[in-house]
């Protein structure tokens, strides 16, 4: 019995020893080996200081104020192949980068950056970085055997995005001298002006829409009855109306042919869409001024436009249709709708009147069924567009612009012509203030606004509309 007990104790001791050894080996196997990971995961900028400069129309600094914005709103992209870290959407003009906090997450053992003295400094998220110039970063892998280099560069706009500066491209242009009733448009990347001179209607053509250009005069067979302000562009063709009721078209502004037949009461072309000609007929007699909205698919058969095309109800607002200085825009809205905006004047009104027509085939509101709407002055609409001679109407930066008269201000509408306010960022050249001569304008494909008056050619653009899209 005693021998059996001793043997049992020996076996127990041996079992405990083996268990201990097994436990020791298992512990060694569970240790996580050191890997060779070495890459930056993300970079986020902290608060950035910005110096905002207010400038006049000539670019001279009027005042300077400091502001701050969240750098986290500008995403940083990391190219792991080239090691370039940058923001595709540039920071605002005037951003101060000499001391910026940046949160950098990475997989590695140590991250250093190269300071201006050529010294490698250990990165600390609580220390600001000088990002005025591209910053070199060096990351050491977890196993300490390799290094990887990155370049952190912050892109900043070089111009104030909401500033508009004007450049006088040409002056005393002989081809434009003494020209009246001018109408400007862009065709085949050339700036073209139609206008009246003592010899009749002439065409002045600029060599291009670059900052520098040359002018030449060409002939056109437009009759003296042509209403140049009605000129519209559609499908590569030009259209305009005459005072004796004709619609003319051209592909080069030099040779013109009649569309359809003559509308004997006379009409003023408003717009040409893919489907229709729109016009307004103005008749003045002893009973006053009568205006009628018209529509035609072929410029031959005209029908009256009414508020409700389905039941043909009369329009009680016809008496507020414009009778002079009529200007028209067609704009494409963000929701896909098309909208025609009419701005013009009535003899008895001291402000411009506004009409709209909007349709969206995607919503099954066709152009044929869309209703014309008049926007009267109400308690909610007390700031109409003022009455101005030589009225200019443009679509620019998603809003409507109107100016004329003595060129004291640009009036901006962000609700398709219902309300108008003089703008401070969008302004006319200060040198033209007080000018009451005939003025014409157009916007080119590069978002430049061209203004022509007194044989001068001005060009301006909101800076941000010239920024490259990333």
ZIKA-V361852 format. One record per pair of residues at least 6 apart in sequence whose C-alpha atoms are under 8 Angstrom apart, sorted by the first residue. I is the first residue (numbers start at 1). GAP is how many residues later the second one is. Records with the same first field share a line. If there is no record, write none. Layout:
I=GAP / GAP
This chain:
34=108 / 109
35=106 / 107 / 108
36=72 / 105 / 106 / 107 / 108 / 109 / 110
37=70 / 71 / 104 / 105 / 106
38=68 / 69 / 70 / 71 / 101 / 102 / 103 / 104 / 108 / 109 / 110
39=41 / 67 / 68 / 69 / 100 / 102 / 109
40=64 / 65 / 66 / 67 / 99
41=37 / 63 / 64 / 65 / 66
42=34 / 36 / 61 / 62 / 63 / 64
43=33 / 59 / 60 / 61 / 62
44=27 / 28 / 31 / 32 / 58 / 59 / 60
45=25 / 26 / 27 / 29 / 55 / 56 / 57 / 58
46=24 / 25 / 26 / 54 / 55 / 56 / 57
47=21 / 22 / 23 / 24 / 25 / 53 / 54
48=20 / 21 / 22 / 23 / 47 / 48 / 49 / 52
49=17 / 18 / 19 / 20 / 46 / 47 / 48
50=16 / 17 / 18 / 19 / 42 / 43 / 44 / 45 / 46
51=13 / 14 / 15 / 16 / 43 / 44 / 45
52=12 / 13 / 14 / 15 / 41 / 42
53=8 / 9 / 10 / 11 / 12 / 41
54=7 / 8 / 9 / 10
55=6 / 7 / 8
56=6
57=107 / 108 / 109 / 370 / 371 / 372 / 373
58=107 / 108 / 371 / 372
59=106
74=13 / 15 / 16 / 17
75=12 / 13 / 14
76=9 / 10 / 11 / 12
77=8 / 9 / 10 / 11
78=6 / 7 / 8
79=6
82=68
83=66 / 67 / 68
84=66 / 67 / 68 / 69
85=65 / 66 / 67 / 68
86=66 / 67 / 68 / 69
87=66 / 67 / 68
88=67 / 382
89=66 / 381
90=64 / 65 / 66 / 67
91=63 / 64 / 65 / 66
92=64 / 65 / 68 / 69
93=63 / 64 / 65 / 66 / 67 / 68
94=62 / 63 / 66
95=61
96=36
97=33 / 34 / 35
98=31 / 32 / 33 / 34
99=29 / 30 / 31 / 32
100=28 / 29 / 30 / 31
101=24 / 25 / 26 / 27 / 28
102=23 / 26 / 27
103=22
104=21
107=34 / 35
108=31 / 32 / 33 / 34
109=30 / 31 / 32 / 33 / 34 / 35
110=12 / 29 / 30 / 31
111=11 / 12 / 26 / 27 / 28 / 29
112=8 / 9 / 10 / 11 / 25 / 26 / 27
113=7 / 8 / 9 / 10 / 22 / 23 / 24 / 25
114=6 / 7 / 21 / 22 / 23
115=6 / 20
131=21 / 22 / 23
132=22
133=20 / 21
134=17 / 18 / 19 / 20
135=16 / 17 / 18
136=13 / 14 / 15 / 16
137=12 / 13 / 14 / 15
138=9 / 10 / 11 / 12
139=8 / 9 / 10
140=6 / 7 / 8
141=6 / 7
159=304 / 305
160=303 / 304
161=301 / 302 / 303 / 304
162=263 / 300 / 301 / 302
163=262 / 263 / 299 / 300
164=261 / 262 / 263 / 296 / 297 / 298 / 299
165=264 / 295 / 296 / 297
166=262 / 263 / 292 / 293 / 294 / 295
167=291 / 292 / 293
168=288 / 289 / 290 / 291
169=42 / 43 / 44 / 287 / 288 / 289 / 290
170=42 / 286 / 287 / 288
171=284 / 285 / 286
172=282 / 283 / 284
173=42 / 282 / 283
174=281
175=29 / 40 / 41 / 42 / 280
176=28 / 278 / 279
177=277 / 278
178=19 / 276 / 277
179=16 / 17 / 18
180=15 / 16 / 17 / 258
181=14 / 15 / 47 / 48 / 257
182=11 / 12 / 13 / 14 / 46 / 47 / 256 / 257 / 258
183=10 / 11 / 12 / 45 / 46 / 48 / 257 / 258
184=7 / 8 / 9 / 10 / 256 / 257 / 258
185=6 / 7 / 8 / 256 / 257
186=6 / 256 / 258
189=19 / 20
190=15 / 16 / 17 / 18 / 19
191=14 / 15 / 16 / 17 / 18
192=11 / 12 / 13 / 14
193=10 / 11 / 12
194=7 / 8 / 9 / 10 / 34
195=6 / 7 / 8 / 33
196=6
200=24
201=19 / 21 / 22 / 23
202=15 / 16 / 17 / 18
203=14 / 15 / 16 / 17 / 50 / 51
204=11 / 12 / 13 / 14
205=10 / 11 / 12 / 13
206=7 / 8 / 9 / 10
207=6 / 7 / 8
208=6
209=235
211=248
218=36
219=35
220=33 / 34 / 35
221=33 / 34 / 35
222=32 / 33 / 34
225=17 / 18 / 19
226=14 / 15 / 16 / 17
227=13 / 14 / 15 / 16 / 41
228=12 / 13
229=11 / 98
230=9 / 10 / 11 / 38 / 39 / 40 / 97
231=7 / 8 / 9 / 10 / 38
232=6 / 7 / 8 / 39 / 40
233=6 / 39
234=38 / 39 / 40
235=39
236=15
237=12 / 13 / 14 / 15
238=11 / 12 / 13 / 14 / 15
239=8 / 9 / 10 / 11 / 33
240=7 / 8 / 9 / 29
241=6 / 7 / 26 / 27 / 28
242=6 / 25 / 26
243=23 / 24 / 25
244=18 / 19 / 20 / 21 / 22 / 23
245=17 / 18 / 19 / 20 / 21 / 22 / 23
246=12 / 13 / 15 / 16 / 17 / 20 / 21
247=11 / 12 / 13 / 14 / 15 / 22 / 52
248=8 / 9 / 10 / 11
249=7 / 8 / 9 / 10
250=6 / 7
259=39 / 40 / 41
260=38 / 39 / 40
261=38 / 39
262=38
263=37
265=16 / 18
266=15 / 16
267=12 / 13 / 14 / 15
268=11 / 12 / 13 / 14
269=8 / 9 / 10 / 11
270=7 / 8 / 9 / 10 / 56 / 57 / 58 / 72
271=6 / 7 / 8 / 57 / 58 / 59 / 69
272=6
275=22
276=19 / 20 / 21 / 22
277=18 / 19 / 20 / 21 / 22
278=15 / 16 / 17 / 18
279=14 / 15 / 16
280=11 / 12 / 13 / 14
281=10 / 11 / 12 / 13
282=7 / 8 / 9 / 10 / 41
283=6 / 7 / 8
284=6
289=34
290=29
291=27 / 28 / 30 / 31 / 32
292=12 / 13 / 26 / 29
293=11 / 12 / 13
294=8 / 9 / 10 / 11
295=7 / 8 / 9 / 10
296=6 / 7
305=67
306=6 / 7 / 8 / 9 / 65 / 66
307=6 / 7 / 8 / 64 / 65 / 66
308=61 / 62 / 63
309=59 / 60 / 61 / 62
310=59
317=57
320=26 / 33 / 54
321=25 / 32 / 34
322=21 / 22 / 23 / 24 / 31
323=21 / 22 / 23 / 24
324=20 / 21 / 22 / 23
325=19 / 20 / 64 / 65 / 66
326=16 / 17 / 18 / 19
327=15 / 16 / 17 / 64 / 65 / 66
328=12 / 13 / 14 / 15 / 65
329=11 / 12 / 13 / 64 / 65 / 66
330=8 / 9 / 10 / 11
331=7 / 8 / 9 / 10 / 64
332=6 / 7
333=6
336=24 / 26
337=21 / 22 / 23 / 24
338=20 / 21 / 22
339=17 / 18 / 19 / 20
340=16 / 17 / 18
341=13 / 14 / 15 / 16 / 75 / 76
342=12 / 13 / 14
343=9 / 10 / 11 / 12 / 74
344=8 / 9 / 10
345=6 / 7 / 8 / 42
346=6 / 7
350=36 / 37
351=33 / 34 / 35 / 36
352=32 / 33 / 34 / 35
353=21 / 22 / 23 / 31 / 32
354=20 / 21 / 22 / 63 / 64
355=17 / 18 / 19 / 20
356=16 / 17 / 18 / 60
357=13 / 14 / 15 / 16
358=9 / 12 / 13 / 14
359=6 / 7 / 8 / 11
360=6 / 7
361=6
375=43
377=6 / 7
381=37 / 38
382=37
383=36 / 37 / 38
384=34 / 35 / 36
385=17 / 26 / 32 / 34 / 35 / 36
388=15 / 16 / 17
389=15 / 16
390=14 / 15 / 47 / 48 / 49 / 50
391=11 / 12 / 13 / 14
392=9 / 10 / 11 / 12 / 47 / 48 / 49
393=7 / 8 / 9 / 10
394=6 / 7 / 8 / 47 / 48 / 49
395=6 / 48
396=47 / 51
397=68
398=16
399=13 / 14 / 15 / 16 / 17
400=12 / 13 / 14 / 16 / 17
401=9 / 10 / 11 / 12
402=8 / 9 / 10
403=6 / 7 / 8
404=32 / 35
405=30 / 31
406=27 / 28 / 29 / 30 / 31
407=21 / 25 / 26 / 27 / 28 / 29
408=20 / 25 / 26
409=13 / 14 / 18 / 19
410=12 / 13 / 16 / 17 / 18
411=9 / 10 / 11 / 12
412=8 / 9 / 10 / 11
413=6 / 7 / 8
414=6
426=36
437=16 / 17
438=15 / 16
439=12 / 13 / 14 / 15
440=11 / 12 / 13
441=8 / 9 / 10 / 11
442=7 / 8 / 9
443=6 / 7
444=6
446=20
447=14 / 15 / 18 / 19
448=11 / 12 / 13 / 14
449=10 / 11 / 12
450=7 / 8 / 9 / 10
451=6 / 7 / 8
452=6
